Amino acid sequence: SVLCSAILSSYLLGERLNLLGKLGCLLSLVGSTVMVIHAPEDEEVTTLEEMTSKLKEPGFLAYAAILLALCFLLIFYLAPRYGQSNILVYLTICSVIGAFSVSSVKGLGIAIKGFFAGQPVLQHPLTWILVVTLVASITTQINYLNKSLDIFNTSLVFPIYYVLFTTIVITTSIILFKEWVTMTVIDIIGTVCGFLTIILGVFLLHAFKDMDVSLGNLPQVLQNEQPAPVTRDDKNILIEVDNSSIAPEDKPKVFVLYT
């Protein structure tokens, strides 16, 4: 979705994506892929009872409460004030809500398997709680994602949303299924390196979005770079005393310091 949205928005919507933006998209994908590769396998959960016990654990309840508080803060306080100017507000709402949608999909997948196995999943209250949670979370995600697409560049929205959503989902899965217990040192290093790669990709994508940089004009852009002007201190003025009788290469330099 990141690459397709960047390419299609460039051709169909006339939105420009420079060379650094394309590199940022690629780095975001590479970083997310590295994180997924080194993420540990989730704990096997086969019944709704096991899923219920996972959802009731204090660690996940505290994590869910923090996400809900952050979501309410973004929706009711930050979104009306900064949603029109800051791309991260709406996309963070979508990503935080995504933690609940993915958890609901996981639980409903278990419920569907149990239904075809002849288990009474329709009588289990968790099934309907997951359905309501999934509908509410997906509706909220679509709403704020559309708001973000109406305001900001499509080639910026999808990569940033992809990165935030992937990070939140992996974090939720680690906390819900205790995946961090089985992580090795190599997996931890790989996850951290993948996350740093994502940060670099998003930085390139967002910080240089207004620059006109492409493969065609890259040599010209590099050649046109001018050295930064030297700023002199107003208190310390250096005055060169010229002596015309001495050759330029042998001419002594005399400086008078005024304070």
N, C-alpha and C positions, 0 to 999 in steps of 0.2 A: 504493500500500500504506500510505503514511503517513496519508493522509486517511481511507481506509476503516477502518484499524485504530483510529484515534482515534474515529471515529463509532460503529463497531460495538461497541467495548469500552465506550463510554458507554451504549449502549442495551441490549446483551446481557449484559455482565458487571457492570454497575453501577459502572464506574470513572469518576470525575469528571474532566472536562477543562475548566478554567476559561477565561475569555476570553483571558488572557495565554498559556495553553498553545495555544489555537487560533491565536493570532497567531504564536507560535513555530513551529508546524507550517507555517504559510503562508510565513514568512520562510525556513525551511529549504528548502522546495521552490523558492522564488524564487532563493535563493542557489545551490542545486545546478543549477538550470536555466541561470542566468547562467554558471556555470563550464563547463557542457557546451557552451553556445553559443560561448563564446570559446576553448574547447579546440581545438587545431589538429587537422587531419585526420591520421590515422595513415598511416605509410608503407605502401605497397602491398606485401604479402607474399603470393605465390601458390603457393609450393611448400614442402614440408616441409624441404627443404635450406636455403631462405632462413630459415625459422623456426628451424631448428637453429643457424644462424650468429648469429641475433639472441639466442637464449638463451645462447650461449656467450660473449658479449661480457663483458669484465671488469666494466663498470659495472653490468650487470644481475645478474651473479653476486654482486657485493658487496651490491647491494640485496636480493637474495633471501636472502643469508646473514644480513643484519641482520634481515629480517622473520622468518626462522626462529628466530634467537636470541631475538627479542622474544616470539615465540609460545611458545617453550619456557619462558621466564621467567614469562609470564602463566599458563600451564597448570600448571606444577609448583610455582611459588612463590607467586604473587599470588592465583591463583584459590582455593586451599584456605584462605587467610587472609582475603581481602577480597572474595571473590566473592559472599558472601551479603549484604554490606552496601553494596557499591559497584557501581552499575549499569554503569560503564564497563569493568569487568574482563572479563566475559563477552562484551560487545559488541565490545570491541577484539580479542579472540581471533577472533570471527567475521569482523570486517573485515579483519584481517591475512591470515587464511586465504583470504579472498575474492580477494586479489591472485593467488593461485595458481589458483583455480578459473576466474577470467576469462581468464587467460593460457592455461589448458588448453582452454577453450571456443574461443578464437581458433584455436589450433593444430588442434583436432579439426574445426573448420569447414573449414579448408584441406584436411585429410585427407579429409573427406567429398566435397568438390568434386573432389579428385584421384581418389577411388575411382570416382565416376560418369564421370570422364573417361578411365578405363581405366588409371590409373597404379597401380603396385604399392605402394600405401600400407600394405597389411597386412604387408608384409615390412620396412617401415621401423621401426626400434626406437623412434623418437620417438612414433609413434602409440600404442604400448602404454604408454609412459612417461606420456603425457598422459592416457590413460584411467585409469591407477592414481592419478595425481595428482588428477584430477577427482573420482573416487569418494571418495578419502580426505579431500579438502578439503570437499566437500559434506557428507559424513557428520559431520565435525567441526563445521562451521557449524550444522547442524541440531541437534546435541547441545547446544552451548552456547547457541544461541538459545532452545531449549526450556527450558533451565535458567534463563535470564534471564526468560522469560515466566512461569515458575512462581513467581518471587520478586517481580518488579517489575511496576509498572503497564504494561499493554499500550500505552496511549497515550503512554507515555514511551519504551518500548523501541524501537518501530518508527521514530519520527523520529530518535532518536540513532543507531540502527543504520544507517538510510538515509544520514545525513550522513557517518558514519565510513566506511561502505562505498564511497560515491561518491568521497570524497576519496582513499582508498587506490587505488581502481581507476584514477582519472585519473592519479595519480602514477605508478602502475605502467606505464600505457600510454605516458606521456611518456618514461619511462626506457627502456622496452623498444624502442620504435619511434622514438626520437630526435625526438619531436614538438616539443620546445622550440626546436629549431634554426630552425624556420619561424615561430615566434610573433612577432607584431608588438607594438609598444608598446601599442596599443589592446587586444589580446588579453591581454596581461600585466596591464594595469590592470583589465580586466573580470574576469579570473580571481581577482585579489586581492580586488576588491570583492565578488564572489560568495562567496568564502570568509569574508570578514568578516560578510556577511549571514547565512551559516550559523551562525557563532559567536554572533551576536546572537539568532538564533532558538532555538538550543539553550539559551542562557542564560535566555531568557524562559520556555522550557518547563520547565526544571529548577529554577530559583531560586524561582519563584513557584507551584509546583505545589500547595502547601497553602493558598493564599489562595482565599477564596470571592469571586471576582470574575466578574460576568456583566454583560451589557448591561442587565438589569433593575435590578440593585442598584448599578451603577457610580456614579450620582449620590450615593446614600446613603453609599457607601464613601468617596467624596471628601469629603463633608461631615463625616463622623465622624472625620476625621483630626485628632488633637490635636497642638498644638505641643510640641516636645520640651521637657521641663523644664530650667530653668537650674540648673546644678550650681555650687554655691559652693565656693570653696577653703576648707578648714578653717583654714588658717593666716592667711588674710586675711578677717576677719569685718567686714562693713560694718554699722555701727549708725547708724540714722537717729535723730537727736535731734529730737523733736517739739516744736513751739512752738504751743500752742493759741491764742495771742493773735493769730496772723497767719492770714490767709485761706489756704485750701489752695493756691490758684493762686499766691499771693505768698510762700508759706512757704519759707524758705531750707532747704537740705539741708546738714546737718553730718554728716560721716562721721569716725569714729575708727578708725584702723587699728591692730589688735593683731597683734603678731608674736611 
